């Protein structure tokens, strides 16, 4: 299999990235969130046009394998990881790490000293392995359900883009 590649988000990517978002939540978060919580999370992108606007409003990168999108990540402002989602079929192939490496380098290039992410419970271990430290537990209301996540931060420096 070929290595993943990165490219900028295009408006035409919105439907496939919405499908990746849904597949990722439905397939990868069941150990940490109830079905009702998962459905509330998925419903957050029911309006595909608004989802596309959200992707376009930040710096969004699309990861591809053999030319097909398999994941995406967004940087909000210069220091906030907004979204990181990988299709379940592409998990374990370095897609999320490549996306985060790129966001960390871009954030550092934009002058960010610290990068923050609101990590879902199923993503917290991934970010911890990358050098992010848990700062605060949160409970977020989303479409009538309460979901927990963790605010995590990483100090950027010469090692931006790699594990600590």
N, C-alpha and C positions, 0 to 999 in steps of 0.2 A: 504494500500500500504506500502511496506517496505521502510526503510530509504535508502537514497543513500549511496553508498560505493565508496572508492577511490582505484585505483591501478595505477601502472606505465604504461606508454605508451609502446605498443608493435608494431613492424613494421606492423603486420597483422591488426592493428586497422586503418591504414591509410584510406581505402575506407569508412568505416563507419564514421570516424571523418570528412572526406571531405563532406559526405552527411549531417552531423550535421551542419557544417560550412555553407553550401548552404541553408539548411532549415531555419537556424537561421537568416541569412541575408534576405532571401526572405520573411519570415513571420513576423519578429520583427522590421525591420528598415524602413518600408514604410512611417511612419509618419515624419521621419527625412531626408530621402534620396529619390531622384527620382528613377524611374525604371531604367533609364540609369546608374545612380550612383550605384545602387544595382548590375546590371549586370557587371559593371566594377570591382566591389569589388569581386563578385563571380569568375570572370575570373582570379583573382589572384592565384587561385589554379587549373587552367586548367591542369597543369602538376602535376599529382598526385604523381609521384616519387619525384619531388622537394618539394612538400608539406610534404611528409613523411620525407624527409631529414631535413626540417625545424623543424618538431615536434621532431625528434630524436636529433637535435643539441642543444636543450635546455632541461630543466627538465620539461617534460610533464606528467601531471596526467590526468587520465580518470575517470570520474564519471559514475557509473553504478546504475541502478535500476533493481532489480531482475536479475542481471547478465548481462544486456544489456547496452552498452554504451549510455549515454544520454547527455554527455557534456565533455568538456576538457578544460584545461588551461595549459599554458606554462610560465615558468620563463626563461628569457634570461639573461645570466650572473648571477650575484647574486642580482641584484636590478631593473630589468625591467620586468613587466608583459607584455608578448608578445601577448598572445591570451587567450581569455575567451569566449567560445561559449557553449550555452545550446540549446538542441533541443526544439522547441516551445511547444511540448507536455509535457515537463518536467519543464517548467517555473513555478515559484511560489512554488516549492517543496524543496527549500533550496539547490539546486545543485550548483548554482553560488556562493552562500555564502560559502558552504563547500569547493569548489575549491579555492576560494580566501583566506579563513582561512588557508588552507594548504600552499598555495604559500607564504603568509605573514610569517608563522612560519618557513618555509624552508629558505626564504630570510634572516630572522633574525638569524637563525642558521648558515648561511653562512657569517654572519658579516655585512649584509646590515643595514644601519641606516635609509635610506629613500628608499621607493619603488615607482617607477614611472610607470605610464601607459598612453598610448595614447588612451584615451577613446572616442569611437564613441559617437555621440550625443544621441543615444538611451541608452547608458550605463553610461553616465556621472552621472545621478542621483543615480544609484546603487552604484557607487564608492564614491560619495559624502556622502551617508548615512553610508559608512564604514569608514569615516574619511579622505578621500582623498580630497585635496584642489586643485582647479583649479589654474594652474600657467600660462598657455598660450594657446591661440587659434591657431590652425594650419589649413592650407589648403594643402592637399596632392593630387598630380596628380597620378591617378591610371588608367591605360589603357584608356587614353584619356578623363577621367572625373576628375573633381575636387571634393574632399570630405573633409568636415570639421571634425575636432576632437579637443579634448582638452587634453593638457598635464596636468596630475594630479599627485600629490605626497602625500604620507602618511609617516609620521615619525613613524618608528617602535620602539617598546620598549616592556615593560612588557605586553602591551595589543595587541601585534601582533596576528592577527587572529580574532580579534573581533572589533566591532564598537567603535569609540571614545566616 
